[in-house]
Structures are given as structure tokens and as C-alpha cells.
């Protein structure tokens, strides 16, 4: 049974199941989800806890299978946690997880919690994950995307009795906060807690937030590429500065940007050949956030414009590898900025 993270509290109030699978790449939210399950489990008598972390191809799954039948003299119920950081249990693990899932049916003395990273589509269709889903509760923990971050911050502030001003002033404060913590949700949580320690309950001013919240944002080249397609000029500049300060390789940043340009050009040629936009995007393996962004901007871009961007990408590829090009900065980051901003300006919502 699949369950959204927002439904977990209501679900736990109705009673525990004997098997839970939590998967996602956001450490804070995964931890909070697991903590909620553990808390209810302890209250219901699952006082003994065994943790198994799967590491390496030769992990001994027999210990995991045996732990369910080895209650101590001081516990009536047991919580077994199986953590698989790689998301790949292997052949033996696949069989063991299917066996554990089937054994969980009807068990009231053992509660099993399986913790996994974000899983790809093929893994989600695998037999072992299907068994976990069919015999228990699975919770997919999605990251908090940039556009949802201000509301997430406001909700967390409210939980500790604090809030920002109403209207535009409060939105400005939340946007400033989000800019400081983007891509680093655990640090965002810590900064929110800091505000709770520094200031009393009630309304927080912009000056209070500005003085207290550290710049702990973390960016990736792939999020930068999304910001470029979204036409977010200030965010793109901030992300380029952040990636450079963090020591990111210019070659990787260029690859992320150039890959999107190549994809846009390929889809544009398909459109010019008469292919419907949804079909052309699907054939180029574009989906999710990128699909929505490209659907918006492709009708605005000609094949000639995209061809020029491809030439720019080729030029900047040489610059980040140490070559020089007439009319372009010799510094790789300045060249990347020039290329990124040219594309971003064309993608600005009009």
C-alpha cells in the first residue's frame, strides 16, 4: 500500500502495520518519517530495536532473517530496521526481503522498517519492492523543491509559534530565507530552530531573519540547468556564484547546461518535422520538471536560435578545457555565465 508522507500521522493514529518501507533522498524528511513510526511503535510495546545496515555484496542476510525470531526476555515486541544505502539489495537480499514481506502478514510481535534512498523506475518495478509494497506500507519521500520552500519554512515556523508578516512583506522575508537555505533542507531546519531560540513566539521581522539566518544554500549543476530553463535570472547568477565558491568542476556545470541545449535542439527539429510536442519530448526522454519547462519555452525558440546556442556550447566546452575563443572570456566561469545568461534571458516568462 502506497501512502503519502502527509498521510502518515492520520495513518498511525488508526494503528500500526507490521511492515513499512521509506524511500527518498532527503535525509531530514526520511529521518522524521522513521522517527514518527518508531515513536508510535515504542508506545505500543515494540521496546527492542535491531538495526541492520546492508553494506557490500557479501552482506549476511541470514542475520536479518533470524533477528525476527530472537526476542529477548525483556521485550514482547521487536522493531527491526533494515537500511540499504545503495538501494540495491542484490540477489540474496531480494529473496530475503520478499521472505520478510510475506512473513510480516499477520505478525504482531515484529515490526519491520526498511529504509532506502530514492529509487529509479526499474527498481520500483522489481519483485522485492513489489513484495514490500503488497504486504506493507510504502512511503516515498519527495524533496522540497525551490518553489515550495517558502511555504515549507512558514509551516515549520508556525509549529514553533512564529510567523512572518502578512502580505508582500512576509513573502519577501520567506523568499530571502529560501534563497539562503535552498538545496540544504537539514540546514534549513537548523536555521528555523535557531530562530526559535533567538526570538520569542510571534511575528518575525525581515531584519531579524536577515541577521540570524546563515547562507547555507547548496546547489547542483542540474538544478542550475532547471533554473536556466525557468528563466530565473537572479537565481541563475546566485547558483553560478555558489557552485564556483563550492569548488564545483566547470566541466560538469557545462555538461548539464549543454545537455539541455542539445535536447531542446533535437526536440525542435522533431517539431519542425511535424512531430507533436508530447511525442517529441517523450522520444527524447524528457519528463518531470524538465518536460514542463521545455513545453513552455520550445514554441518560443527557433531551430536557428538553438543552433547558435549549440555553437556557444561547443565554444565554452573548449574554454572550460583551457582553450581560448575570440569574443569570449578566458575565465571558464565567466564563459559559463555568458552562455547561461543568454539562454536564461530567452526563457524569461513574458
C-alpha positions as CSV (number, residue, x, y, z in Angstrom):
1,X,0.0,0.0,0.0
2,X,1.4,3.4,-1.0
3,X,1.0,6.3,1.4
4,X,1.9,10.0,1.0
5,X,4.1,11.4,3.7
6,X,1.4,13.9,4.6
7,X,-1.0,11.0,5.4
8,X,1.3,9.2,7.8
9,X,0.1,10.9,11.0
10,X,-3.5,10.0,10.4
11,X,-2.5,6.5,9.4
12,X,-0.5,5.9,12.6
13,X,-3.4,7.1,14.7
14,X,-5.5,4.3,13.2
15,X,-2.9,1.7,14.1
16,X,0.4,0.2,13.1
17,X,1.1,-2.1,10.2
18,X,3.8,-4.7,10.6
19,X,5.9,-3.6,7.6
20,X,7.0,-0.1,6.5
21,X,9.2,0.9,3.6
22,X,10.5,4.5,3.5
23,X,12.4,5.6,0.4
24,X,13.8,9.0,-0.6
25,X,17.0,11.2,-0.8
26,X,16.0,14.0,1.7
27,X,17.7,13.0,5.0
28,X,15.7,15.3,7.2
29,X,12.3,14.1,5.9
30,X,13.3,10.5,5.9
31,X,14.6,10.7,9.5
32,X,11.4,12.5,10.6
33,X,9.2,9.9,8.9
34,X,11.1,7.0,10.5
35,X,11.1,8.8,13.9
36,X,7.3,9.0,13.7
37,X,7.0,5.3,13.1
38,X,9.5,4.4,15.8
39,X,7.7,6.7,18.4
40,X,4.3,5.0,17.9
41,X,6.0,1.6,17.9
42,X,7.6,2.3,21.2
43,X,4.3,3.4,22.7
44,X,2.7,0.2,21.5
45,X,5.3,-2.1,23.2
46,X,8.0,-2.5,20.5
47,X,10.7,-1.9,23.0
48,X,13.5,-3.9,21.5
49,X,15.2,-2.5,18.3
50,X,17.6,-4.1,16.0
51,X,19.3,-2.2,13.2
52,X,20.9,-3.9,10.1
53,X,22.8,-1.7,7.6
54,X,23.4,-3.5,4.3
55,X,26.9,-2.9,3.0
56,X,28.8,-4.8,0.4
57,X,27.9,-7.7,-1.9
58,X,28.6,-10.3,0.8
59,X,26.2,-9.0,3.4
60,X,24.9,-11.8,5.6
61,X,21.1,-11.7,5.2
62,X,20.6,-14.7,7.4
63,X,21.2,-12.5,10.4
64,X,18.3,-10.2,9.3
65,X,16.0,-13.2,8.8
66,X,16.9,-14.7,12.1
67,X,16.5,-11.5,14.1
68,X,12.8,-11.6,13.9
69,X,12.7,-14.8,15.9
70,X,15.1,-13.8,18.6
71,X,13.2,-11.7,21.1
72,X,15.0,-11.0,24.4
73,X,13.5,-12.0,27.7
74,X,12.6,-8.3,28.4
75,X,10.7,-7.5,25.3
76,X,7.4,-8.6,24.0
77,X,7.7,-6.9,20.6
78,X,10.6,-6.0,18.4
79,X,11.4,-3.4,15.8
80,X,13.7,-4.5,13.0
81,X,15.3,-1.8,10.8
82,X,16.9,-2.7,7.5
83,X,18.9,0.1,6.0
84,X,20.0,-0.3,2.4
85,X,22.0,2.9,1.5
86,X,22.8,1.8,-2.1
87,X,19.1,0.9,-2.8
88,X,20.5,-2.4,-4.3
89,X,19.9,-5.4,-2.0
90,X,21.4,-7.9,-4.5
91,X,20.1,-11.4,-5.4
92,X,20.2,-12.7,-1.8
93,X,18.8,-9.5,-0.4
94,X,15.9,-9.6,-2.9
95,X,14.9,-13.0,-1.9
96,X,15.3,-12.2,1.8
97,X,13.2,-9.0,1.5
98,X,10.4,-11.0,-0.3
99,X,10.6,-13.6,2.5
100,X,10.4,-10.9,5.2
101,X,7.5,-9.2,3.4
102,X,5.5,-12.4,3.3
103,X,6.3,-13.2,6.9
104,X,5.1,-9.7,8.0
105,X,1.5,-10.6,7.2
106,X,-0.4,-11.2,10.4
107,X,2.7,-10.7,12.7
108,X,2.0,-8.6,15.8
109,X,5.3,-9.2,17.6
110,X,7.7,-7.9,15.0
111,X,7.6,-4.6,13.1
112,X,9.9,-4.2,10.1
113,X,11.1,-0.9,8.8
114,X,13.1,-0.8,5.5
115,X,14.9,2.4,4.7
116,X,16.0,3.1,1.2
117,X,17.3,6.0,-0.9
118,X,15.4,7.4,-3.9
119,X,14.7,4.5,-6.3
120,X,14.6,4.5,-10.1
121,X,11.7,3.3,-12.1
122,X,13.2,-0.1,-12.8
123,X,13.8,-0.8,-9.1
124,X,10.3,0.2,-8.2
125,X,9.0,-2.5,-10.6
126,X,11.3,-5.1,-9.1
127,X,9.9,-8.2,-7.4
128,X,11.4,-7.4,-4.0
129,X,10.0,-3.9,-3.9
130,X,6.6,-5.2,-5.1
131,X,6.6,-7.6,-2.2
132,X,7.3,-4.8,0.3
133,X,4.5,-2.7,-1.2
134,X,2.0,-5.5,-1.4
135,X,2.5,-6.7,2.2
136,X,3.0,-3.4,4.0
137,X,3.1,0.4,3.7
138,X,5.5,2.3,1.4
139,X,6.2,6.0,1.8
140,X,8.0,7.9,-1.0
141,X,9.7,11.0,0.5
142,X,9.9,13.7,-2.2
143,X,12.3,16.6,-1.9
144,X,11.0,20.1,-1.2
145,X,11.5,21.9,-4.4
146,X,12.5,25.6,-4.5
147,X,9.1,26.9,-5.4
148,X,7.6,25.1,-2.4
149,X,10.4,26.1,0.1
150,X,8.9,29.4,1.4
151,X,5.6,27.7,2.3
152,X,7.6,24.8,4.0
153,X,9.6,27.3,6.0
154,X,6.4,29.2,7.0
155,X,4.8,25.9,8.1
156,X,7.8,25.0,10.2
157,X,7.9,28.4,11.8
158,X,4.3,28.1,12.7
159,X,4.9,24.8,14.5
160,X,7.2,26.7,16.9
161,X,4.8,29.6,17.3
162,X,6.5,32.0,15.0
163,X,5.4,33.7,11.7
164,X,6.3,36.4,9.3
165,X,4.3,39.5,8.4
166,X,1.3,39.2,6.3
167,X,1.2,40.1,2.6
168,X,4.1,41.1,0.4
169,X,6.5,41.9,3.3
170,X,6.2,38.4,4.7
171,X,6.7,36.8,1.3
172,X,9.8,38.9,0.8
173,X,11.1,37.5,4.2
174,X,10.3,33.9,3.2
175,X,11.9,34.3,-0.2
176,X,15.1,35.7,1.4
177,X,15.1,32.7,3.8
178,X,14.6,30.2,1.0
179,X,17.4,31.8,-1.0
180,X,19.7,31.3,2.0
181,X,18.9,27.6,2.5
182,X,18.0,26.2,-0.9
183,X,19.2,22.7,-1.5
184,X,20.1,22.1,2.1
185,X,16.9,21.1,4.0
186,X,18.7,19.8,7.1
187,X,20.4,23.2,7.5
188,X,17.1,25.0,6.8
189,X,15.6,23.0,9.7
190,X,18.5,24.0,11.9
191,X,18.2,27.7,11.0
192,X,14.4,27.6,11.8
193,X,15.2,26.1,15.2
194,X,17.8,28.8,15.7
195,X,15.1,31.5,15.2
196,X,13.0,29.7,17.8
197,X,15.9,30.1,20.3
198,X,16.8,33.6,19.5
199,X,13.4,35.3,19.3
200,X,10.1,34.9,21.2
201,X,6.9,33.5,19.7
202,X,5.1,35.8,17.4
203,X,6.0,37.8,14.3
204,X,9.5,37.7,12.9
205,X,10.7,40.8,11.0
206,X,12.8,40.8,7.9
207,X,15.7,42.3,9.9
208,X,15.6,39.5,12.5
209,X,15.7,36.8,9.8
210,X,18.4,38.6,7.8
211,X,20.6,38.9,10.9
212,X,20.2,35.3,12.1
213,X,19.9,33.0,9.0
214,X,23.2,31.9,7.6
215,X,23.8,31.4,3.9
216,X,23.8,27.6,3.8
217,X,22.4,27.0,0.3
218,X,23.8,24.1,-1.7
219,X,23.4,23.9,-5.4
220,X,23.9,21.3,-8.1
221,X,24.6,21.8,-11.8
222,X,21.3,20.0,-12.6
223,X,19.2,22.4,-10.5
224,X,21.1,25.3,-12.2
225,X,20.0,23.9,-15.6
226,X,16.4,23.9,-14.4
227,X,16.7,27.5,-13.2
228,X,18.0,28.5,-16.7
229,X,15.1,26.9,-18.4
230,X,12.7,28.6,-16.0
231,X,14.2,32.0,-16.9
232,X,15.2,32.8,-13.3
233,X,18.0,35.3,-14.0
234,X,18.8,36.3,-10.4
235,X,18.7,32.7,-9.2
236,X,20.9,31.5,-12.0
237,X,23.6,34.1,-11.1
238,X,23.3,33.1,-7.4
239,X,23.7,29.5,-8.3
240,X,26.7,30.0,-10.5
241,X,28.4,32.0,-7.8
242,X,27.5,29.3,-5.3
243,X,28.8,26.4,-7.5
244,X,32.1,28.3,-8.1
245,X,32.5,29.0,-4.4
246,X,31.9,25.3,-3.5
247,X,34.6,24.2,-6.0
248,X,32.3,22.5,-8.5
249,X,34.1,21.5,-11.7
250,X,33.2,23.9,-14.6
251,X,33.2,20.8,-16.9
252,X,30.3,19.3,-15.1
253,X,28.4,22.6,-15.0
254,X,28.9,23.0,-18.7
255,X,27.7,19.4,-19.4
256,X,24.5,20.0,-17.5
257,X,23.7,23.2,-19.5
258,X,24.9,21.8,-22.8
259,X,22.9,18.6,-22.5
260,X,19.6,20.7,-22.2
261,X,20.6,22.7,-25.2
262,X,21.2,19.6,-27.2
263,X,17.8,18.2,-26.1
264,X,16.0,21.4,-27.0
265,X,17.6,21.4,-30.4
266,X,16.7,17.7,-31.0
267,X,13.1,18.3,-30.0
268,X,12.8,21.5,-32.1
269,X,14.0,19.5,-35.2
270,X,11.3,16.9,-34.4
271,X,8.7,19.6,-34.1
272,X,9.8,21.1,-37.4
273,X,9.4,17.6,-39.0
274,X,5.8,17.5,-37.9
275,X,6.0,15.5,-34.7
276,X,3.6,16.6,-31.9
277,X,5.4,18.2,-28.9
278,X,4.4,15.5,-26.3
279,X,5.7,12.8,-28.7
280,X,8.9,14.6,-29.4
281,X,9.6,15.1,-25.7
282,X,8.9,11.5,-24.9
283,X,11.2,10.3,-27.7
284,X,14.0,12.5,-26.3
285,X,13.4,11.0,-22.8
286,X,12.2,14.3,-21.3
287,X,9.9,14.1,-18.3
288,X,9.1,15.6,-14.9
289,X,10.2,19.2,-14.3
290,X,12.2,19.5,-17.5
291,X,9.2,18.4,-19.5
292,X,7.0,21.2,-18.1
293,X,9.8,23.8,-18.6
294,X,10.5,22.7,-22.2
295,X,6.8,22.6,-23.1
296,X,6.6,26.2,-22.2
297,X,9.7,27.5,-24.0
298,X,10.0,25.4,-27.1
299,X,7.3,27.2,-29.0
300,X,9.3,30.4,-28.5
301,X,12.6,29.1,-29.8
302,X,13.6,28.6,-33.5
303,X,16.0,26.0,-34.8
304,X,18.3,28.8,-35.8
305,X,18.5,30.2,-32.2
306,X,19.1,26.7,-30.8
307,X,21.8,26.1,-33.4
308,X,23.5,29.2,-32.3
309,X,23.3,28.0,-28.7
310,X,24.9,24.7,-29.8
311,X,27.8,26.7,-31.3
312,X,28.1,28.6,-28.0
313,X,28.1,25.4,-26.0
314,X,30.9,24.0,-28.3
315,X,32.9,27.1,-27.8
316,X,32.5,27.1,-24.0
317,X,33.4,23.4,-23.9
318,X,36.8,24.4,-25.2
319,X,37.2,27.3,-22.8
320,X,36.5,25.1,-19.7
321,X,39.2,22.7,-21.0
322,X,41.8,25.5,-21.3
323,X,41.3,26.9,-24.9
324,X,40.7,30.5,-25.8
325,X,38.0,31.8,-28.1
326,X,37.6,35.2,-29.7
327,X,34.8,37.3,-28.2
328,X,34.6,35.1,-25.1
329,X,36.1,35.5,-21.6
330,X,39.1,33.3,-21.0
331,X,37.9,32.5,-17.4
332,X,35.7,29.3,-17.5
333,X,33.2,30.6,-15.0
334,X,32.7,33.9,-16.9
335,X,32.2,32.0,-20.1
336,X,29.7,29.7,-18.4
337,X,27.9,32.8,-17.1
338,X,27.7,34.4,-20.5
339,X,26.3,31.2,-22.1
340,X,23.8,30.5,-19.2
341,X,22.5,34.1,-19.2
342,X,22.0,34.1,-22.9
343,X,19.7,31.1,-22.6
344,X,18.0,32.3,-19.4
345,X,17.0,35.6,-20.9
346,X,15.3,33.8,-23.8
347,X,13.4,31.7,-21.3
348,X,12.1,34.5,-19.1
349,X,8.3,34.4,-18.8
350,X,6.8,37.2,-20.9
